[in-house]
Amino acid sequence: MPYQQNSKGFWRVTSAVSAASLVTFFNLYLVQPLLPVFAQDYQLSALGASAMLSAAMLGMAVGLLLLASLSDALGRRKILLLSIAVVPSLSLLIGLAHPSSFYALIGLRFIQGFCLAGVPAVAIAYLAEQLDARALVKAVGIFIAANSLGGIGGRLLGGWSADLLGSWQMAFVVVALLSLVMAGSVLMLLPTERATSIQPWRLSQSMRHYLGHLRNPQLVCAYLVGGIGFGVFINQFSYLTFILAEAPYSLPASLTSLLFLSYLGGTFTASSSGRIAQRYGGKRCIILGLLVMSLASLLSLVDHLGMILLAMVISSMGFFFSHAQASAWVNQHATQAKASASALYTITYYIGAASGGALMQPFYSAWGWAGIVLFSLVALLSVALIAQRFLSEADPLASLPTILPR
C-alpha cells in the first residue's frame, strides 16, 4: 500500500530521495565558481575551462536518454543507488589523482555526468510508485527544494573549500567525502520498490515515443524554451565568474560563489508561478519570464558590482518563472508517454547548457561581457517570438512547479 502523507514511510522515502538530489547537484555544480582557477592552472580560455561543467551536463543528457527508460527493467532504486555511489567516487578520484591532462579531467567529468543522470531520471517515478497522490504533491515540493539547495550548496562548497584548503582538488575531496556519507544514509533509508514497477525494456518503443514527441510543435517549442533559456542563464553565470575574477573586481572563488545565492530568487518565482498561470495562462508566463531575463541582461551592463548582482537575481527570477511553466507545459500537452516527454525536456535542457558556452565564446572574445549580453538578447527574444507564434493555450491550469535541478 502506498505511503500516506506525513507517515513514517513518507518521510523516509522523501528524505532519502532528497538526500540523493543533494549528492547529485553538489557534485555537478561544485566546479562553476572554480572555472577561473581551471583557466589559470591549465592555461585555458574561458570556453576551455567551462568544459568542466558543460562536459558533465552533456554526459547527463546522454545518461537521461538511456537511464530513464532502462529503469523500467532494472528498477528505479538500483539506478538511483548506483548513481550516488559512483558519482562521489569519481569526485574523489579527480581530487586525489591530480590529473596533469585537462582532457583526462573532461573525460572523467563526462562519465560523472552520465552517472549523475541516475537521480533526475528516476526520482519522481520512484516517488510516484511509493506514495499516494496527496503525499506525492508534498514530496515533489520537498524534492524541488533539495534540487535548489543542492545547486547552491555545491557551488558554495566548491568555492569555499578551494580557497580555505588551497586547491581545487581539495574541493572535490570535500564534496566527495560529504557525498559518500549522505549516500550511506540514502542506502539505509530507501525502501525497496514494488515488484509491479519492473517491466521489460523495449528500445524500439522508447524511440517511437521520443520521435512522437518531436513531431508535436507544442512540445518542441517548450523544449526550445528550456534548452535556450537554460543555455543562456547558466552560461551567463559561468562567464560572469571570469569577469568578477579579473580587475577591477578581483574576487576570489569563495566570494564569486556567493553570486549563486541569487538562485534563491528563482526558487521563489518557480514556486509561485503555478498560481499566476492559473490566472493568466502558461504561455504568457513563459514569455514574461523570457522578457524579464532580457531586461536583466541589459541591467547587467551597468558597470557596478551591486547592479550586476541585482541583475542576476532578476535573471534568476525570470528564468525559473519561465522554466517552471515550460516544464509543466510538457506534461499538459504530451498526448502519450508523459514520462518520456518530460525526460526529453530534461535532455534538451542540459544540451542547451552544454552548448551555450561554445556559442557565446565568439561574442565574448569580440566584445567581452557586452557580447554575452548581445547573444543573450538575440537568443531570448527569438525564443519568446517562437513561443508567441507556436504555443497554443488549450487550458491555463497550473501544474506542479519544475522538478528539474537548478
Buried (B, 14 or more C-beta within 10 A) or exposed (E): EBBEBEBEBBBBBBBBBBBBBBBBBBBBBBBBBBBBBBBEBBEBEBBBBBBBBBBBBBBBBBBBBBBBBBBBEBBBBBBBBBBBBBBBBBBBBBBEEEBEEBEEBBBBBBBBBBBBBBBBBBBBBBBBBBBBEEBBEBBBBBBBBBBBBBBBBBBBBBBBBBBEEEBBBBBBBBBBBBBBEBBEBBBEBBEEBEEEBBEEBEEEBBEBBBEBBBEBBBBBBBBBBBBBBBBBBBBBBBBBBBBBBEEEEEBBBBBBBBBBBBBBBBBBBBBBBBEBBEEEBBBBBBBBBBBBBBBBBEBBEEEEEEEBBBBBBBBBBBBBBBBBBBBBBBBBBBEEBBBBBBBBBBBBBBBBBBBBBBBBBEBBEEEEBEBBBBBBBEBBBEBBEBBBEBBEEEEBEBBBBBBBBB
